[in-house]
């Protein structure tokens, strides 16, 4: 990797701060700048970690173009991690923040890339795929989970998960819509201005320093609740906890980003589904069993059978395309991810207020 000036937006968030520190430990002499508005509760806990690794922090908001006029100089590459990440954003509330952050903010970042001729790696989401179509994936139901059935009427779905060829027609939440619109905008900037870019549609990423909430970061939330003996609910799909997600450990994502930056010219213009894959998937019920073994605590989890707007029964990423293009595949299973989160919570009393208060 030849970059010496790197800008990470959302740089005090979970993925942004994790990758900034990952790079700082591996790129001697590189100037890494993290921009974040610190809106998300707990993001402030990452600031001492960033400073200790020599990462420059800028308290700025990508919604404001002037906040990206940085004294740090022109970046050679922008890692766009900033987002309002909640799929529930806008339901029963104003849409302004999610739209202005996830779409207008991306436009500001792309303008910066245009001016600086910077490369872009864009962190998108699996939520670009329509809710109704995801929920029409045929499944087999067992005692503890839903699984993708062999026979499917939809393109782009198999036992390996959801591929990039899955249909995109339909409603997907404001979160998903703004991220998909940002993808389209990025393609236009790349074509018009010669910006080299890669898009990653990430599923659930998990690991230490994830300030999880009920609407974002489900695996970290589940561990925290078991470690701290906090209430949990199985919500929707009959309240049995059978809905499934795959879990991508943060180090695996960081390794992928390294590969993409090292091969940006070869991968330019590509869009990849990125996740833990079938081997690292679990239902909420299975996740509870994992957490019980890891923490030694067992919870009485309530059941709420009503499915909320935006809920998806099952999502697993098919990593076949990114694997065929780069050889990358996740190395860590879900037990590793959950155990790492548990050790982080157990060793850091300062983070407990995020869930206990």
FENBEL-V991823 format. One record per residue. N is the residue number from 0. SS is DSSP state (helix for helix, strand for strand, loop for the rest). PSI is psi in radians with two decimals (NA if undefined). OMEGA is omega as a letter, one per 40 degrees, with the letter a starting at -180 (999 if undefined). Layout:
<<N;SS;PSI;OMEGA> <N;SS;PSI;OMEGA>>
This chain:
<<0;loop;2.25;a> <1;loop;0.05;a> <2;loop;2.41;i> <3;loop;-0.26;i> <4;strand;1.91;a> <5;strand;2.25;i> <6;strand;2.27;i> <7;strand;1.99;i> <8;strand;2.63;a> <9;loop;0.56;a> <10;loop;-0.18;i> <11;loop;0.04;i> <12;loop;-3.10;a> <13;helix;-1.04;a> <14;helix;-0.78;a> <15;helix;-0.83;a> <16;helix;-0.68;a> <17;helix;-0.75;a> <18;helix;-0.60;i> <19;helix;-0.81;i> <20;helix;-0.69;i> <21;helix;-0.82;a> <22;helix;-0.75;a> <23;helix;-0.56;i> <24;loop;-0.20;a> <25;loop;-0.31;a> <26;loop;1.62;i> <27;loop;2.25;i> <28;loop;-0.07;i> <29;loop;2.55;i> <30;strand;1.97;a> <31;strand;2.17;a> <32;strand;2.25;i> <33;strand;2.16;i> <34;strand;2.32;i> <35;strand;2.56;i> <36;loop;-0.05;i> <37;loop;0.47;i> <38;loop;-0.65;a> <39;loop;2.23;a> <40;loop;2.29;a> <41;loop;-0.31;a> <42;helix;-0.52;a> <43;helix;-0.40;i> <44;helix;-0.32;i> <45;helix;-0.25;a> <46;helix;-0.78;i> <47;helix;-0.60;i> <48;helix;-0.75;i> <49;helix;-0.81;a> <50;helix;-0.72;a> <51;helix;-0.33;i> <52;loop;0.20;i> <53;loop;0.35;a> <54;loop;2.29;i> <55;strand;2.25;i> <56;strand;2.33;i> <57;strand;2.12;i> <58;strand;1.68;a> <59;loop;2.93;a> <60;loop;2.16;a> <61;loop;-0.22;i> <62;loop;-0.38;a> <63;loop;1.93;a> <64;helix;-0.58;a> <65;helix;-0.41;i> <66;helix;-0.23;i> <67;helix;0.13;i> <68;loop;1.55;a> <69;loop;2.49;i> <70;loop;-0.25;a> <71;loop;-0.07;i> <72;loop;3.12;a> <73;loop;2.20;i> <74;loop;2.62;i> <75;loop;-0.42;i> <76;strand;2.50;i> <77;strand;2.15;i> <78;strand;1.86;a> <79;strand;1.64;a> <80;loop;-0.08;a> <81;loop;2.53;i> <82;loop;2.69;i> <83;loop;1.84;a> <84;loop;0.07;a> <85;loop;2.19;i> <86;loop;-0.31;i> <87;loop;-0.07;a> <88;loop;2.26;i> <89;loop;-0.34;i> <90;loop;2.02;i> <91;loop;0.26;a> <92;loop;3.09;a> <93;loop;2.63;a> <94;loop;-0.11;a> <95;helix;-0.82;a> <96;helix;-0.81;a> <97;helix;-0.68;a> <98;helix;-0.80;a> <99;helix;-0.60;i> <100;helix;-0.93;a> <101;helix;-0.38;a> <102;helix;-1.04;a> <103;helix;-0.67;i> <104;helix;-0.73;i> <105;helix;-0.70;i> <106;helix;-0.71;i> <107;helix;-0.70;i> <108;helix;-0.68;a> <109;helix;-0.59;i> <110;helix;-0.68;i> <111;helix;-0.77;i> <112;helix;-0.68;i> <113;helix;-0.82;a> <114;helix;-0.67;a> <115;helix;-0.09;a> <116;loop;0.70;a> <117;loop;2.58;i> <118;strand;2.80;a> <119;strand;2.29;i> <120;strand;2.09;a> <121;strand;2.16;i> <122;strand;1.76;i> <123;strand;-2.72;a> <124;strand;2.66;i> <125;helix;-0.26;a> <126;helix;0.05;i> <127;helix;-0.30;a> <128;loop;2.41;a> <129;loop;2.47;a> <130;helix;-0.86;a> <131;helix;-0.68;i> <132;helix;-0.71;i> <133;helix;-0.67;a> <134;loop;-0.09;i> <135;loop;0.02;i> <136;loop;2.23;i> <137;loop;2.34;a> <138;strand;2.72;i> <139;strand;2.40;a> <140;strand;2.20;i> <141;loop;-2.98;a> <142;loop;-0.47;a> <143;loop;-0.10;a> <144;loop;2.91;i> <145;strand;2.51;i> <146;strand;2.65;i> <147;strand;2.22;a> <148;loop;2.79;i> <149;loop;-0.77;a> <150;loop;2.19;a> <151;loop;2.49;i> <152;loop;-0.24;a> <153;loop;2.56;i> <154;loop;2.71;i> <155;loop;0.37;i> <156;strand;2.38;a> <157;strand;-3.08;i> <158;loop;-0.41;i> <159;loop;-0.29;i> <160;strand;-2.78;a> <161;strand;2.18;a> <162;loop;3.01;a> <163;loop;-0.29;i> <164;loop;0.07;i> <165;loop;2.47;a> <166;loop;2.63;a> <167;loop;0.09;a> <168;loop;2.09;i> <169;loop;3.01;a> <170;loop;2.57;a> <171;loop;0.19;a> <172;helix;2.74;i> <173;helix;-0.65;i> <174;helix;-0.94;a> <175;helix;-0.68;a> <176;helix;-0.72;a> <177;helix;-0.60;i> <178;helix;-0.69;i> <179;helix;-0.74;i> <180;helix;-0.65;i> <181;helix;-0.66;i> <182;helix;-0.82;a> <183;helix;-0.72;i> <184;helix;-0.71;i> <185;helix;-0.72;i> <186;helix;-0.68;i> <187;helix;-0.75;i> <188;helix;-0.71;a> <189;helix;-0.75;a> <190;helix;-0.73;a> <191;helix;-0.62;a> <192;helix;0.05;i> <193;loop;0.44;i> <194;loop;2.27;i> <195;loop;2.32;a> <196;strand;2.64;i> <197;strand;2.45;i> <198;strand;2.31;i> <199;strand;2.04;i> <200;strand;1.63;a> <201;strand;2.49;i> <202;loop;-2.43;a> <203;strand;2.02;i> <204;strand;2.43;a> <205;strand;2.72;i> <206;loop;3.13;i> <207;loop;2.63;i> <208;loop;0.37;i> <209;loop;2.01;a> <210;loop;1.30;a> <211;loop;2.59;i> <212;strand;3.05;a> <213;loop;-0.46;a> <214;loop;0.11;a> <215;strand;2.13;i> <216;loop;0.83;a> <217;helix;-0.67;a> <218;helix;-0.74;i> <219;helix;-0.67;i> <220;helix;-0.73;a> <221;helix;-0.71;i> <222;helix;-0.82;a> <223;helix;-0.75;a> <224;helix;-0.71;i> <225;helix;-0.75;i> <226;helix;-0.71;a> <227;helix;0.06;i> <228;loop;0.96;i> <229;loop;2.74;a> <230;loop;2.55;i> <231;loop;2.77;i> <232;strand;2.49;i> <233;strand;1.96;a> <234;strand;2.22;i> <235;loop;2.95;i> <236;helix;0.70;i> <237;helix;-0.07;i> <238;helix;0.31;a> <239;loop;-0.08;i> <240;loop;0.42;a> <241;loop;-0.11;i> <242;loop;2.56;a> <243;strand;2.45;i> <244;strand;2.71;i> <245;strand;2.69;a> <246;strand;2.09;i> <247;strand;2.04;i> <248;strand;2.46;a> <249;helix;-0.64;i> <250;helix;-0.60;i> <251;helix;-0.69;i> <252;helix;-0.74;i> <253;helix;-0.70;i> <254;helix;-0.70;i> <255;helix;-0.78;i> <256;helix;-0.67;i> <257;helix;-0.80;i> <258;helix;-0.77;a> <259;helix;-0.69;i> <260;helix;-0.63;i> <261;helix;-0.40;a> <262;loop;0.60;a> <263;helix;-0.61;a> <264;helix;-0.72;i> <265;helix;-0.64;a> <266;helix;0.01;a> <267;loop;2.26;i> <268;loop;-0.06;a> <269;loop;2.61;i> <270;strand;2.21;a> <271;strand;2.42;i> <272;strand;2.32;a> <273;strand;2.16;i> <274;loop;-3.01;i> <275;loop;-0.38;a> <276;loop;3.07;a> <277;helix;-0.64;a> <278;helix;-0.42;a> <279;helix;0.52;i> <280;strand;2.70;i> <281;strand;2.61;i> <282;strand;2.93;i> <283;helix;-0.66;i> <284;helix;-0.77;i> <285;helix;-0.65;i> <286;helix;-0.66;i> <287;helix;-0.72;i> <288;helix;-0.76;i> <289;helix;-0.82;a> <290;helix;-0.62;i> <291;helix;-0.77;i> <292;helix;-0.70;a> <293;helix;-0.78;a> <294;helix;-0.37;a> <295;loop;0.12;a> <296;loop;2.43;i> <297;loop;2.29;a> <298;loop;2.65;i> <299;loop;1.77;a> <300;loop;2.20;a> <301;strand;2.81;a> <302;strand;2.21;i> <303;strand;1.77;a> <304;loop;-0.28;a> <305;loop;2.24;i> <306;loop;2.24;a> <307;loop;2.75;i> <308;loop;2.37;i> <309;loop;-0.21;a> <310;loop;2.49;i> <311;loop;2.35;a> <312;loop;-0.68;a> <313;strand;2.36;i> <314;strand;2.19;i> <315;loop;2.31;a> <316;strand;2.34;i> <317;loop;1.91;a> <318;loop;0.21;a> <319;helix;-0.72;a> <320;helix;-0.86;a> <321;helix;-0.61;i> <322;helix;-0.74;a> <323;helix;-0.53;a> <324;helix;-0.51;a> <325;helix;-0.32;a> <326;loop;-0.08;a> <327;loop;2.46;i> <328;loop;2.66;a> <329;loop;2.48;a> <330;loop;-0.28;a> <331;loop;2.40;i> <332;loop;3.10;a> <333;helix;-0.58;i> <334;helix;-0.68;i> <335;helix;-0.79;a> <336;helix;-0.83;a> <337;helix;-0.68;i> <338;helix;-0.69;i> <339;helix;-0.70;i> <340;helix;-0.74;a> <341;helix;-0.76;i> <342;helix;-0.70;i> <343;helix;-0.81;a> <344;helix;-0.76;a> <345;helix;-0.56;a> <346;helix;-0.09;a> <347;loop;1.57;a> <348;helix;-0.50;a> <349;helix;-0.44;a> <350;helix;-0.20;a> <351;helix;-0.45;a> <352;helix;-0.41;a> <353;helix;-0.53;a> <354;helix;-0.48;a> <355;helix;-0.39;a> <356;loop;NA;999>>
